[in-house]
Amino acid sequence: MFNNKLFKMAKFNGEVTFKVTFKDLGVPVGFGMTNAIIFHECATQVGLKSPWTKIDKRYKDDRFKVEIIDKKINF
């Protein structure tokens, strides 16, 4: 994304905790993929919070609420 020779980059370590809540999400059950589908849908909504996302904004789903609960970032 950035050329390290042109920009001085700071190196960060940390952790960010997101909370994703959803309501009325229809998911098929009985074939072992229920959790995977829910996790994928939640992760997609988290990704859509970024202004640089390559995920089409049309995937924004109003049934989901994404919050940043905690962040611990150090350099």
N, C-alpha and C positions, 0 to 999 in steps of 0.2 A: 504494500500500500504506500509506504513512504520509503524514499531512498535514504538509508542511514548515513550516507556520505554527505547529504545535503542538510539534514536536520539532526541536531543533537537530541538523542532520545534518553529519557529518564527510564529506569527500570523499576517497575512496581511489583510488589507482592501483596496478596490480600485475599479477601473473601467478600462476596456480595450475596446476601440472602434475599430471594424474591418470595413473595407470597402470591399465589395465583388462586383465585376463587372463581367458581363457575356455577351456572345454574341452568337446568333444563338441557344438558348436553346429551344428545341421543347417541348411544354407543352400542353396537351389537355385542351380545354376550354369548358365551358357550363355545368359543373356538380358541380360547387361550390368548387372545390379543387385547383384551379389554384395557388392562393397565397400560400397555404400550401405546394404544390409541390415545388414551387420556394424557399420558406423559408427553406424547408428540404434540398434541393440540395445545397443551399448556406451554411447552417450550416455544412453539411457533408464536404464541401471543407475547411471550417475553421478548423474543427477537424483534417483534414489530415495534417495540418501544424505542429501538435505536433509530436515530435519524439517518444512519448509514446502511440500514438493512437492505438487502437485495430481495427480501420477501415482498411481494406485491401487497400494497396497503389495502387492497380489496379483501385480503384475508383477515383483516381486523374484525373480531367477533365481539359484539356487545354483550354476549353472555359471560364474558370473562372480565375479571378485574385483576390487574397486575400492580403490585406494590413492591417497592424496595423496603424491606423490613430493617436491614442492617447492612452496614458496609464497614469493613476494616481494611484500609488500604495504606500501605507504607512504601517508602522508597529508600 
